[in-house]
Amino acid sequence: MTLKLKLDNVPATKVSALKRKASKLGLSPENYIKQLIDEDLALDQEASSRSFAELAAPFREALDGVSERELDRLSRKKTSRRRNRD
C-alpha cells in the first residue's frame, strides 16, 4: 500500500532537522519516517500486551536504593537546567 504524506503544517526547521537526522542514520527521509512509524506501532503493541509492572520493572531496578529525597533533588536540578536553557 502506498500512502503519501504532506508536511504542509510542519515548520521548515523541523523538516530540515528530520532530513539531517535521517542522513546521520544513513537513511532517506522517507525510510526514517517509516522507521519512526514502525517503532511507534511496536511500542504501542508492547505497551498493550504487558502490564504496567512489567513495563516499569527496568526503572525500579535502576532506581533501587535511591531515596525519594535524592530523586526529588535530581528532578529539581534537571528542571532547573532545562529552564535555564530556554
C-alpha positions as a printed Julia matrix, in Angstrom:
86×3 Matrix{Float64}:
  0.0    0.0    0.0
  1.26   3.45  -0.85
  0.32   6.46   1.23
  1.61   9.94   0.56
  2.05  12.31   3.47
  2.11  16.08   3.09
  4.12  18.09   5.56
  2.37  21.41   4.89
  1.91  22.25   8.58
  5.4   21.22   9.68
  7.82  24.14  10.06
 10.77  24.15   7.66
 13.18  23.94  10.6
 11.64  20.63  11.67
 11.72  19.26   8.12
 15.4   20.22   7.91
 16.08  18.56  11.27
 14.3   15.42  10.08
 16.44  15.33   6.93
 19.64  15.83   8.95
 18.7   13.07  11.39
 17.82  10.69   8.56
 21.13  11.43   6.87
 23.04  10.89  10.12
 21.38   7.47  10.39
 22.18   6.66   6.76
 18.5    6.68   5.78
 16.4    8.6    3.31
 13.83  10.9    4.94
 11.11   8.53   3.73
 12.75   5.48   5.29
 13.44   7.4    8.51
  9.75   8.31   8.78
  8.83   4.68   8.06
 11.22   3.57  10.82
  9.64   6.03  13.27
  6.16   4.74  12.45
  7.28   1.1   12.78
  8.93   1.79  16.15
  5.92   3.71  17.45
  3.5    0.96  16.48
  5.78  -1.67  18.05
  5.84   0.35  21.28
  2.05   0.55  21.25
  1.86  -3.22  20.78
  4.32  -3.84  23.6
  2.53  -1.43  25.94
 -0.83  -3.03  25.28
  0.46  -6.57  25.77
  2.4   -6.04  29.03
  1.32  -4.92  32.47
  2.45  -1.61  33.93
  4.51  -3.53  36.49
  6.39  -5.31  33.68
  6.99  -2.05  31.8
  8.17  -0.25  34.95
 10.5   -3.04  36.15
 13.65  -1.62  34.49
 13.06   1.74  36.2
 12.51   0.1   39.59
 15.72  -1.87  39.17
 17.74   1.17  38.04
 16.47   3.23  40.97
 16.84   0.52  43.58
 18.38   2.06  46.69
 17.86   5.68  45.59
 15.88   7.62  48.17
 12.83   9.7   47.33
 14.73  12.75  48.59
 17.57  12.08  46.1
 15.07  11.61  43.26
 13.44  14.94  44.14
 16.84  16.64  44.17
 17.81  15.2   40.78
 14.44  16.14  39.31
 14.7   19.74  40.54
 18.26  20.0   39.22
 17.24  18.74  35.78
 14.18  21.01  35.66
 16.32  23.99  36.65
 18.82  23.25  33.87
 16.03  22.93  31.31
 14.51  26.26  32.35
 17.89  27.99  32.13
 18.36  26.69  28.57
 15.01  28.09  27.39
